[in-house]
Amino acid sequence: MTFLFALLRRTLAAAALATLVAAPALAQTPPPDDNGVLPAGGKFKECHGYVRHVSDLNMKVHCIDGNASDQSFLYLPRYTNLRDGKSVQTTNLRPDTPVHVFYTQSLGVKKAYKIFVADPNGHGLYGFRS
């Protein structure tokens, strides 16, 4: 009986250690208003930039973070959040609209989780300066 107890004690200790090691990786907060839903990898990437093109199937954004580049998102949320708290359909965004995009990338496919219309003057939570 002591052998079974020792085996159980080692298993519980290993599980507790694994939980302590994994806790910081799971502690990343999702973007606001995401209802706590995290992507598969547990991390969001961000893109500050300007809309180049929007269609029913995809959206192209010129990101100005780091090395400026055009990013194409194949999956989009239906609605985009405006600065005043209102929402507008993503397909109604016009070219050169400043946006802040939270997205993930898996197997080369980018999926936008949240899109915010940003303030290019740097005001507010999702503002940025170019």
N, C-alpha and C positions, 0 to 999 in steps of 0.2 A: 504494500500500500504506500510506503514512503517513496518508492520509485515513481509511481503515478503522480504523486503530489509534486515531486521534484520536476518531473517533465512538464506538468501544468504550470508550475511557477516560472520555469524558463520560457515557456511559450508566452505567458502573460507579460513577462519582462521584455521580450523581443517585440511584442505588439505595442507596448507602451513606448519603447524607444523609436519604433517606426512612426508612431503618431507624432512624437515630438519633432522628429526630423522633417516630416511632411507638412506640419502645421504652418510654417512660414510660406511655403509655396501656395497653400490654399488660402492664405490671408489676403490676397490681392482683392481690392474692391472693384466691382464692376462699374461701368459708367452710370451716372445718375439715371433714374427712371427705367432701369433695366429689369426691375423686379427680381434681382438676385440671380439672374440666369447667366452663367458663365459659359464661354465656348469650350470646346473639347480640350484645348491645350491649357485653358485656365488664364490666358493672357490676351489682352486686346492690344492692337497696335493703333497708332493715331496718325492722322493726316490732316494738316492745316493747309488749306489751299483754295483754289478757285475752280468752279465748275467749268468744264470744257464742253461737255455734251451729256444730255440725259435722254434716254429712250425708255420704252417699257421693259426692256430686257437688261440694260446695263447703264452704267454711269462712268464717265471719264472725268477725273479730277487732276488738276495740276498741283501737286503737293510742293510746298516750299520749305518743308522740314529737311534739314541737312542738305543733301544733294537734291536739287530740284528735279522732279520727274513727273511724268504723267502716269497716273495709276488708274486702272480700269477695274470696276467692281461689278461682278456678274449677278450677285444677289443683293437686293436693296430692300430696306424697310419701305412700307407703303407711304408713311408720313414722315415729314421732316419737322423738327422743332424750331420755331422762330425765337428771336431774342425776347419777345414779350410774353412768352409762355404759350402762345397759340401754335397750331400745327397747320401745315400745308402739304398737299400731295407732292411727293418727290418728283414726279414727272412734270410738275409745273415750275421747277427751278429753271432759271435762265442762265445762259453762259455768263461767266465772270461774276457769279454770285459767290461771295466768300463763305466757305463751309469748314466745319470741323467734323471729321469722320472717325468713328471708332470701328475697327474692322479686324477680322482674322484672316489668315491665309493658310490653306491646307491643300497640299498637292498642286500648288500653283494657282488655285482658285481663290479669289478674294471675295469675302462676304462682309458687307457693311452691316453692322448691328444698329448703330445710331448715327444719325446725321443731324447736325445742328447748323443753322445759319449763323455765321460768326460776324463779329464786328472787327473789321480790319484795323480800326484805331486802337485796339487793345482793351476796350472797355468790356466789363462783364466776365462771366466765368469762361466763355468759349471765345473770347476775343484774341486776336493775334496781331502782331505788327509785321509788315513785310519789309 
